[in-house]
């Protein structure tokens, strides 16, 4: 079937997730509704190294064993962010009950997003060069750390021979990747696309870089309370890691094989602030423009939006500018639309954040529950919308808007809706 504009409709039929609050979609969602924080003291960086920096807390994927999802030999050929991608793709394919042996593999694509890639492997290579010389680094260093290798490994491991791409657009990466996946299916170039994002950049280099920008929270003594989007006491984001991958299919393809359809990906958009390398426009002009474009792409009016899953980073600038952008788009009705930030629980997984938060959007549609913004304790006059504070809320969201904004003024938005909406 097609939409009114002649495009094929795009359906979500499978999902997989690795997050700081759960290593499956169901565990993630259960803990999100419970308002559980996955932020804790960092273990991926040695303590003596961490003591040099003012921020020492992160959101880590704990208990992950790559060999639960792939052969040891294959796992050793991948950086952590690549392992995450392959693991979540395997989950998503199983969730969709998609038998790739029955598919024309040239009609199966892969489009992922990640912001950084394998910083840990870069650090290790530099140390090896310093200690042992350049000819003693890991022979697979380059193919492990290249930012496109997560998507490449997914294509290799699952035999997806169609379109292959990686979006490296900072914190908007996976959201923008999912938007491109929509277009591939809409226009008939692919029948199935594995899409989403992955990030595993918790390292000294990453912490140092964000610390010198004064972007990270320094609430080290109470890590579970450190990520507090829209709260007046917010003092920075919490770096985290994780991955989420979706199986997207054309409606006709999904129906023909009897797939369970979870939700429709109805619209998307991307734009540039053209303003600053790390700061958003104070009035949220670029973000507002992207929201308007995404809704127009979906053929959705503002009064049809039931919930906004915010970028909501817990930084002073982002949260106030995003609030301003929502008001610019929705006007007075902005006060009636629930808005929440999943980052309050999982931290900021950079390029993977939009995909992880999209899991929450689909589960909200499936379960009729909105995830909370935890740690919302002190109202900010500049952030005065309904942020679903501290407790999940029963609702009936039929149309959901998802925001992602990144360094460089990179903006991306998605629109999800129920099949009947």
Beta strands, then each sheet from edge to edge (+ up, - down):
strand 1: 10-18
strand 2: 39-41
strand 3: 57-59
strand 4: 108-113
strand 5: 164-167
strand 6: 192-199
strand 7: 242-250
strand 8: 263-272
strand 9: 307-309
strand 10: 338-340
strand 11: 369-370
strand 12: 393-394
strand 13: 399-406
strand 14: 410-417
sheet 1: 5+ 4+ 6+ 7- 1+ 8- 14+ 13- 9- 10-
sheet 2: 2+ 3-
sheet 3: 11+ 12-
end
